[in-house]
């Protein structure tokens, strides 16, 4: 037998005689040799959709309900109705989360605006919602050229009672909202007008309005659409040295609460003007705090109540506010009351009414200190 063949036969015989798996096992270190690094633990496998579900539960369910069906707070719409999911692109949903709907209770949550969610997390939430209904389909771009003037009159007659005006918000989504109009395609808006959003409160207008009237409405909506911004506004930084207590040497305010829980905005304004000792907590997304907030308010959002650990438990009044106007601030007040804080309240009307009344704000372009 040739020598090379004999060597091969011997090697095969050796491998066959080894215990199962021994040939794939790393060699044992020689006596006295240093042991190598321990093998890395197996990667943790996250079930598809689990990340998005957890993020949705933390940031979204407070207003949009645990199942996404909406209307848990401040008329927040359904995010999972069939007609919405089959007409809304992923980009449209992601834009709503990232940039919010300025001037409404829907805050921006994207880090690009100073919020808590990066692009990957926003995609996870979108995937979680998308799994609850059909994939988006291509919508027909139909319709002729309408008359914006007639469309504005139609909006006032048919739509304003639900969708409101720039000065008087309604219970339905604001159709004139800049971020909504930047994200929504004409086909998306037309489909909603024609077919409605069953099972939500948005009715179908296909049989109530003629094709020409729908064209007029679309022309008016297009007239409201702002130009696409060249670049998104970079968020500012939240200072690390914000004082916790306003007017630490002042007297305690004399609040008169409704239902032992809600304090009127006018009483809070009076306390600020009288330099009363007070802590004000902004329970909204940090992105909204960066835009504008009540002077001296602390950014302690409802989704991060660990920040409340910084608040001294010394009997100082703590008032919280949001745009809902009660739900996010209610989460903060409930967390403080569970900790035994004796003097806590929710600003009853919320910051949107505070702004509408011309009460003072500070922060970004939406408000300056002392504006009344």
C-alpha positions in Angstrom: 0.0 0.0 0.0 1.4 3.4 -0.9 2.4 5.5 2.1 0.0 8.4 1.3 -2.9 5.9 1.2 -1.9 4.3 4.4 -1.8 7.8 6.1 -5.3 8.6 4.9 -6.7 5.3 6.2 -5.1 5.9 9.6 -6.6 9.4 9.7 -10.1 8.1 8.9 -9.9 5.4 11.5 -8.9 8.1 14.1 -11.8 10.3 13.3 -14.3 7.4 13.5 -13.0 6.5 16.9 -13.6 10.0 18.4 -16.7 10.7 20.4 -19.5 12.4 18.6 -18.8 16.1 18.2 -15.2 15.8 19.3 -13.9 16.6 15.9 -15.7 20.0 15.9 -14.7 20.9 19.5 -11.8 23.3 20.2 -8.6 21.7 21.3 -8.1 21.6 25.1 -5.3 24.0 26.2 -2.0 22.4 27.0 -1.2 21.9 30.6 -0.1 25.2 32.1 -1.3 27.3 29.2 -3.6 30.3 29.8 -7.3 29.7 29.1 -8.7 31.5 26.2 -11.7 33.9 26.5 -15.0 32.4 27.4 -17.3 31.9 24.4 -19.8 34.7 23.8 -23.4 34.0 24.9 -25.9 33.3 22.2 -27.5 36.5 20.8 -30.9 37.3 22.3 -33.6 36.8 19.8 -36.4 39.4 19.8 -39.6 38.2 18.3 -40.7 40.1 15.2 -42.8 43.1 16.3 -41.9 42.9 19.9 -39.7 46.0 19.8 -42.4 48.0 18.1 -45.1 46.7 20.5 -43.0 47.7 23.6 -42.3 51.2 22.1 -45.9 51.7 21.1 -47.0 50.7 24.7 -44.7 53.3 26.2 -45.2 56.2 23.9 -48.5 55.8 22.0 -51.1 53.8 23.8 -51.9 56.6 26.2 -53.8 58.5 23.5 -54.3 56.0 20.7 -55.4 53.1 22.9 -53.6 49.8 23.6 -54.9 48.2 20.4 -54.3 51.3 18.2 -58.0 51.9 17.7 -57.7 55.5 19.0 -59.8 57.9 21.0 -58.3 57.0 24.4 -57.4 60.7 24.9 -58.0 64.0 23.1 -59.8 62.4 20.1 -56.5 60.8 19.0 -57.5 58.9 15.8 -57.3 55.2 15.1 -54.0 54.1 13.6 -55.2 50.6 12.7 -58.5 51.0 10.8 -58.5 49.1 7.5 -59.1 52.2 5.4 -56.2 54.1 7.1 -53.6 51.3 6.8 -54.4 50.5 3.2 -54.0 54.1 2.2 -51.3 55.4 4.5 -47.7 54.7 3.4 -45.0 53.8 5.9 -43.4 57.2 5.1 -46.7 59.0 6.1 -46.9 57.1 9.4 -43.3 57.6 10.2 -43.5 61.3 9.5 -46.4 61.7 11.9 -44.4 60.1 14.7 -41.2 61.9 13.8 -42.5 65.4 13.3 -45.8 65.3 15.1 -48.7 67.7 14.4 -47.6 71.2 15.6 -50.2 73.0 17.6 -52.1 69.9 18.5 -51.7 67.2 21.3 -49.7 65.1 18.9 -46.1 65.9 19.8 -43.0 65.2 17.8 -41.2 62.1 19.0 -38.2 62.0 16.6 -34.7 62.8 17.8 -34.5 65.2 14.8 -36.9 67.4 16.8 -35.5 66.7 20.2 -37.8 63.7 21.0 -36.9 60.2 22.3 -37.2 58.0 19.2 -34.6 57.4 16.6 -35.4 56.4 13.0 -35.0 52.7 13.7 -37.5 52.9 16.7 -39.9 54.8 14.6 -39.8 52.1 11.9 -40.4 49.5 14.6 -43.6 51.2 15.7 -44.7 51.6 12.1 -44.1 47.9 11.5 -46.1 47.1 14.7 -49.0 49.1 13.4 -48.7 47.8 9.8 -49.0 44.2 11.1 -52.5 45.0 12.4 -54.0 45.5 8.9 -53.4 45.5 5.2 -50.4 46.7 3.3 -50.6 50.1 1.8 -51.9 50.0 -1.8 -51.3 52.3 -4.7 -54.1 55.0 -4.8 -55.4 56.4 -8.1 -54.5 60.0 -8.7 -57.8 61.1 -10.1 -59.7 64.3 -10.2 -59.8 67.4 -12.2 -58.8 71.0 -11.4 -61.1 72.5 -8.8 -61.8 76.0 -7.5 -60.1 76.7 -4.2 -62.5 79.5 -3.4 -65.5 77.2 -3.7 -63.5 74.5 -1.8 -63.0 76.9 1.1 -66.7 77.5 1.3 -67.4 73.8 1.2 -64.9 73.2 4.0 -66.6 75.8 6.2 -70.0 74.1 5.5 -69.1 70.4 5.6 -65.8 70.0 7.5 -65.2 72.8 9.9 -67.5 71.5 12.6 -65.2 68.5 13.1 -61.8 69.6 11.7 -61.9 73.1 13.1 -60.0 76.2 12.0 -56.5 77.5 12.7 -57.9 79.4 15.7 -60.5 77.0 16.9 -59.4 73.3 16.8 -62.0 70.7 16.2 -62.3 67.1 17.5 -61.0 65.5 14.3 -57.5 65.8 12.8 -56.6 69.3 11.6 -56.6 69.2 7.9 -54.7 72.5 7.6 -51.9 71.3 9.9 -48.6 72.0 8.1 -46.9 68.6 8.9 -50.0 66.7 7.9 -50.2 68.5 4.6 -46.5 68.0 3.9 -46.8 64.2 4.5 -50.2 63.4 2.9 -50.4 62.9 -0.8 -53.4 64.3 -2.7 -54.5 60.8 -3.4 -54.5 60.0 0.4 -56.6 63.0 1.2 -59.0 62.4 -1.7 -59.5 58.8 -0.7 -60.4 59.8 2.8 -63.0 62.4 1.6 -64.6 60.0 -0.9 -64.6 56.8 1.2 -64.4 58.0 4.8 -62.6 56.2 7.6 -64.9 53.4 8.8 -65.3 52.4 11.6 -64.2 55.9 12.8 -66.3 59.0 12.9 -65.1 60.2 9.5 -68.1 59.7 7.0 -67.8 59.1 3.3 -68.8 62.0 1.1 -68.9 60.1 -2.2 -72.7 60.3 -2.3 -73.1 63.7 -0.6 -70.7 65.7 -2.7 -70.3 65.7 -6.5 -67.0 64.9 -8.2 -66.6 68.6 -9.0 -67.2 69.6 -5.3 -64.5 67.1 -4.2 -62.2 68.6 -6.7 -62.9 72.0 -5.2 -62.1 70.7 -1.7 -58.9 69.2 -3.0 -57.9 72.5 -4.6 -58.5 74.3 -1.3 -56.4 71.7 0.6 -53.6 72.1 -1.9 -53.7 75.8 -1.4 -53.1 75.2 2.4 -50.1 73.0 1.8 -46.9 74.8 2.8 -43.7 74.6 0.7 -41.4 71.7 1.5 -38.8 72.9 4.0 -35.2 72.9 2.9 -34.1 71.5 6.2 -35.7 70.6 9.4 -35.1 72.7 12.5 -32.3 71.3 14.6 -33.4 70.9 18.2 -31.8 72.8 21.0 -30.3 71.2 24.1 -32.2 70.9 27.4 -30.0 72.6 30.0 -28.7 70.5 32.8 -29.1 73.2 35.5 -32.8 74.0 35.3 -34.0 75.1 38.8 -36.4 72.6 40.3 -38.4 75.1 42.4 -39.7 78.4 41.2 -39.5 81.3 43.7 -38.0 79.1 46.5 -38.4 82.0 49.0 -42.0 82.6 48.1 -45.2 81.7 49.9 -47.2 78.6 48.9 -50.0 79.2 46.4 -53.6 79.0 47.5 -55.0 76.7 44.8 -58.7 75.7 44.7 -58.9 72.4 42.9 -61.7 70.9 40.9 -62.5 67.4 41.9 -59.3 67.5 44.1 -57.3 67.1 41.0 -57.5 70.0 38.6 -56.3 73.6 39.0 -57.5 76.3 36.6 -54.8 77.8 34.4 -55.7 81.3 35.7 -54.8 80.3 39.2 -51.4 79.0 38.1 -50.8 82.2 36.2 -51.7 84.2 39.3 -49.3 82.1 41.4 -46.5 82.7 38.9 -47.2 86.5 38.8 -47.2 86.6 42.6 -43.9 84.7 42.8 -45.3 81.8 44.8 -43.2 78.8 45.6 -44.1 76.2 43.0 -42.8 73.4 40.7 -44.2 73.2 37.2 -43.8 70.0 35.2 -44.2 69.7 31.4 -45.4 66.1 30.8 -45.2 66.3 27.0 -42.5 65.0 24.7 -39.3 66.8 25.2 -39.6 68.0 21.6 -42.6 70.1 22.5 -40.9 71.5 25.6 -38.0 72.7 23.3 -40.5 74.6 21.1 -42.3 76.4 23.9 -43.3 75.8 27.5 -44.7 77.6 30.6 -41.8 79.7 32.1 -39.8 77.7 34.5 -41.4 74.3 33.6 -39.3 71.2 33.9 -39.3 68.7 31.0 -40.4 65.5 32.7 -42.4 63.5 30.1 -45.1 61.0 31.0 -43.0 58.2 29.4 -40.0 58.8 31.7 -41.4 59.2 35.3 -38.0 58.3 36.7 -37.1 61.9 36.2 -39.6 62.7 39.0 -37.0 61.3 41.4 -35.4 64.8 41.3 -38.5 66.6 42.7 -38.2 67.3 46.4 -40.8 65.8 48.6 -41.1 68.8 51.0 -44.7 69.9 50.5 -44.0 72.2 47.6 -46.9 72.4 45.2 -46.3 70.5 41.9 -48.5 71.3 38.9 -48.2 69.3 35.7 -49.6 70.1 32.2 -49.8 68.6 28.8 -51.8 69.2 25.6 -54.3 66.4 26.0 -55.1 68.2 28.3 -55.3 65.7 31.2 -53.9 62.3 30.2 -50.1 62.8 30.0 -50.1 65.2 32.9 -52.4 62.8 34.8 -49.7 60.1 34.4 -47.2 62.4 36.1 -49.6 63.5 38.9 -50.6 59.9 39.6 -46.9 58.9 39.8 -46.3 61.6 42.3 -49.3 60.8 44.4 -48.3 57.1 44.5 -45.0 58.4 46.0 -47.0 60.3 48.7 -46.6 63.9 47.4 -49.3 65.8 49.2 -49.8 68.8 46.9 -50.2 67.9 43.2 -52.5 69.1 40.5 -53.1 69.0 36.7 -53.5 72.4 34.9 -57.1 71.8 33.9 -57.1 73.5 30.4 -53.7 72.3 29.3 -51.0 74.3 27.4 -53.0 74.7 24.1 -55.6 76.8 25.9 -52.8 78.5 27.9 -51.3 79.6 24.6 -54.7 80.6 23.1 -55.3 82.9 26.0 -52.0 84.6 25.4 -50.5 83.5 28.8 -46.7 83.7 29.0 -44.5 81.1 27.2 -40.8 80.7 26.7 -38.7 78.6 24.5 -38.7 78.5 20.7 -40.6 80.5 18.1 -44.0 79.6 19.5 -43.5 81.7 22.6 -41.4 84.3 24.3 -41.1 85.2 28.0 -43.7 87.7 29.1 -45.9 87.3 26.0 -49.5 87.9 27.1 
